[in-house]
Amino acid sequence: MAKPIIRTGHINLFAQSDVTLYILRGQAGDLLVDTGFYMHRRSLLQWIADYDVKWIFLTHGHPDHDWNAAAAAKKTGAKILLHEADRNLPRNFRSQPVQPTADRWRLRNLTQNFGGALVKTPAYTPDILFGEADGGLLRTYGFDAEIVHLPGHTRGSSGILCGDVLYCGDAFTAIFGKPDITPHATDPAQMNASLRKILEIRPKWLACGHGFPVRMRDAEPVIRAYLREKGEPA
């Protein structure tokens, strides 16, 4: 497997096999955004050894995002954060089956639901289940950031707005090397609402869970075209 791409500076990221993880630096420790899939474990643990990870923020409970949560928490002693609406999703993909967001994803969607039901993330228990009233939770941990609920891909999908960057998980994607709509959603109507929320927030960057961060100016026309196609306000 190719070595991961690791970048530090404005956006601290780890990217390998189309999965992208991030680190937010804090006043009292650092925060890891997502933990990747089974093939990322070794490289991930090497990467975070250079940081003081005290918290692990899971954007949602799918195995390609939470697979190494237990291992990373064990290595660092970090607390795991997950939205309460996804509390029963880890190791139970069928609790939130996904639908295709476009006709071209129908076959992929079938394999996603089938494969997702077979794959079981190593067991972990979130230390902190946050909800709608907890947008300012990260400020209490020393981060100049807020939690943004972005449901649709899963019921609990959430991101972090920090400066000019929205760490958005799978609410938007660049998995195919360009800004694109996430292929699957548990609730397409909720996802459309979350896309409109992203337009309202208008960060400079969208740090996606797959692919490299994309500029909002490049993502915006893709989002607006998709919403118009779905008959939604854009």
Secondary structure, DSSP 8 states (H G I E B T S, - for coil): ----EEE-SSSEEEEETTEEEEEE--TTSEEEE----GGGHHHHHHHHTTS-EEEEE-SS--HHHHTTHHHHHHHH--EEEEEGGGTT-TT-GGGS--EESSGGGHHHHHHHHHHHHH--------SEEE-GGGTTGGGGGT-S-EEEE-TTSSTT-EEEEETTEEEEETSSB-TTSS-B--SEES-HHHHHHHHHHHHHH--SEEEESSSS-EEHHHHHHHHHHHHHHTT---
